[in-house]
């Protein structure tokens, strides 16, 4: 499953590409994917 991020996220350095790919490669279940997306979103929202 490919995760897509907005350009703003890359510009602000909220989501480093390399570490996202590293983490994503270790994720096996949909539940883990949902948790990762939720935690990323919570971090992005808390910065605004």
Backbone as CSV, one residue per row, in Angstrom:
resi,resn,N_x,N_y,N_z,CA_x,CA_y,CA_z,C_x,C_y,C_z
1,UNK,0.842,-1.201,0.000,0.000,0.000,0.000,0.874,1.246,0.000
2,UNK,0.628,2.126,-0.930,1.425,3.345,-1.045,0.779,4.462,-0.242
3,UNK,1.565,5.128,0.594,1.033,6.258,1.365,1.372,7.558,0.648
4,UNK,0.386,8.429,0.563,0.588,9.690,-0.149,0.506,10.848,0.834
5,UNK,1.463,11.752,0.759,1.488,12.909,1.650,1.452,14.190,0.838
6,UNK,0.952,15.237,1.470,0.894,16.531,0.801,2.284,17.151,0.727
7,UNK,2.504,17.989,-0.257,3.797,18.639,-0.426,4.182,19.457,0.798
8,UNK,3.174,20.079,1.448,3.477,20.877,2.649,4.205,20.029,3.688
9,UNK,3.739,18.795,3.862,4.327,17.924,4.867,5.809,17.708,4.590
10,UNK,6.149,17.520,3.328,7.558,17.330,2.979,8.348,18.617,3.221
11,UNK,7.756,19.746,2.864,8.460,21.021,3.014,8.772,21.310,4.477
12,UNK,7.818,21.026,5.349,8.034,21.304,6.767,8.834,20.206,7.456
13,UNK,9.112,19.133,6.750,9.913,18.064,7.330,9.165,17.228,8.344
14,UNK,7.832,17.261,8.299,7.048,16.461,9.242,7.164,14.972,8.938
15,UNK,7.359,14.644,7.656,7.400,13.245,7.265,8.653,12.976,6.436
16,UNK,9.720,12.520,7.070,10.932,12.183,6.322,10.689,10.936,5.465
17,UNK,10.929,11.065,4.167,10.624,9.978,3.234,11.291,8.656,3.622
18,UNK,12.569,8.719,3.936,13.324,7.492,4.190,12.753,6.727,5.382
19,UNK,12.471,7.419,6.482,11.978,6.728,7.670,10.567,6.210,7.453
20,UNK,9.773,6.939,6.665,8.424,6.452,6.371,8.504,5.151,5.589
21,UNK,9.369,5.099,4.594,9.523,3.876,3.810,10.027,2.737,4.693
22,UNK,10.941,3.055,5.599,11.499,2.037,6.488,10.405,1.459,7.375
23,UNK,9.605,2.348,7.971,8.520,1.901,8.848,7.474,1.145,8.043
24,UNK,7.114,1.701,6.891,6.074,1.093,6.061,6.451,-0.322,5.652
25,UNK,7.728,-0.555,5.403,8.168,-1.878,4.965,8.012,-2.921,6.067
26,UNK,7.915,-2.468,7.320,7.782,-3.406,8.437,6.326,-3.617,8.844
27,UNK,5.420,-2.849,8.233,4.011,-2.944,8.623,3.337,-4.070,7.846
28,UNK,2.678,-4.964,8.574,2.068,-6.121,7.934,0.545,-6.031,7.894
29,UNK,-0.057,-5.533,8.966,-1.516,-5.580,9.058,-2.153,-4.221,8.817
30,UNK,-3.427,-4.238,8.403,-4.155,-2.994,8.168,-4.302,-2.199,9.462
31,UNK,-4.462,-2.900,10.590,-4.590,-2.209,11.875,-3.342,-1.390,12.163
32,UNK,-2.176,-1.953,11.888,-0.928,-1.223,12.101,-0.856,-0.008,11.189
33,UNK,-1.320,-0.173,9.943,-1.318,0.955,9.005,-2.221,2.066,9.510
34,UNK,-3.411,1.688,9.995,-4.352,2.693,10.505,-3.742,3.422,11.691
35,UNK,-3.093,2.668,12.585,-2.486,3.292,13.757,-1.397,4.269,13.340
36,UNK,-0.587,3.881,12.374,0.494,4.754,11.903,-0.072,6.029,11.290
37,UNK,-1.092,5.885,10.446,-1.699,7.064,9.823,-2.303,7.979,10.878
38,UNK,-2.988,7.383,11.865,-3.597,8.192,12.923,-2.534,8.932,13.717
39,UNK,-1.456,8.259,14.057,-0.408,8.916,14.850,0.266,10.024,14.054
40,UNK,0.462,9.803,12.743,1.040,10.858,11.905,0.105,12.050,11.828
41,UNK,-1.190,11.786,11.638,-2.158,12.875,11.540,-2.229,13.652,12.850
42,UNK,-2.226,12.948,13.972,-2.278,13.629,15.268,-1.070,14.534,15.442
43,UNK,0.095,14.061,15.004,1.299,14.896,15.119,1.192,16.134,14.235
44,UNK,0.666,15.959,13.028,0.530,17.100,12.116,-0.465,18.111,12.665
45,UNK,-1.585,17.617,13.182,-2.624,18.516,13.707,-2.115,19.265,14.932
46,UNK,-1.358,18.587,15.780,-0.892,19.229,17.016,0.132,20.329,16.745
47,UNK,0.712,20.344,15.552,1.713,21.372,15.232,1.087,22.667,14.739
48,UNK,-0.207,22.617,14.385,-0.840,23.809,13.820,-1.443,24.678,14.900
